[in-house]
Amino acid sequence: MSNYILTTLNEEYAKEICCWKYDGEYSIYNLSDWNVVVENGWDLAIKERRESNFIAILLANQLIAHGGI
């Protein structure tokens, strides 16, 4: 059975999420590049907000998803 781990969404994970790109109708979930996120001061770039508002979901120590809390 697979074990999922819910953990803090750190900066490394946030940067990785910004690289995820989806095609077609799912492209609405594409985030801007990390530099744009930082320049705009979005929650994902601000440590305190990122860590209190988001979680990282890992499977076999690989980031597979994120979510809001």
Summary of the structure (lengths in Angstrom):
residues: 69
radius of gyration: 12.4
end to end distance: 25.4
largest distance: 41.4
contacts: 156
relative contact order: 0.26
helix: 45%
strand: 26%
